[in-house]
Amino acid sequence: MALPPLRVVPAIPGWITRRDHVAGELVATRITNLTPYQVEHGCKSEIRAVDQQELVWLCTGQSVLAELVVTASLERQGRAVPAEDEAP
């Protein structure tokens, strides 16, 4: 009798992932805390998904959003981060 394939929770940089067996979902929680400004602008500290691919896409999107919101916050404060191709 063949065993069913092992369902591995993906490793995603910046996130701790686990399976919620009760809800039947994958859950990812950020390793770092969000600022109030990031939360106010849509960043989430926890993501729930029904499969691995959805979890990876959502976490990746949230990671990019968090970085952009930090840049927006710095812009607002007048301390913009120079673009990579600009000299400091």
Secondary structure by P-SEA (a helix, b strand, c coil): ccccccbbbbbbccbbbbbcccccbbbbbbcccccaaaaaaccccccccccaaaaaaaaaaaaaaaaaaaaaaaaaaccccccccccc
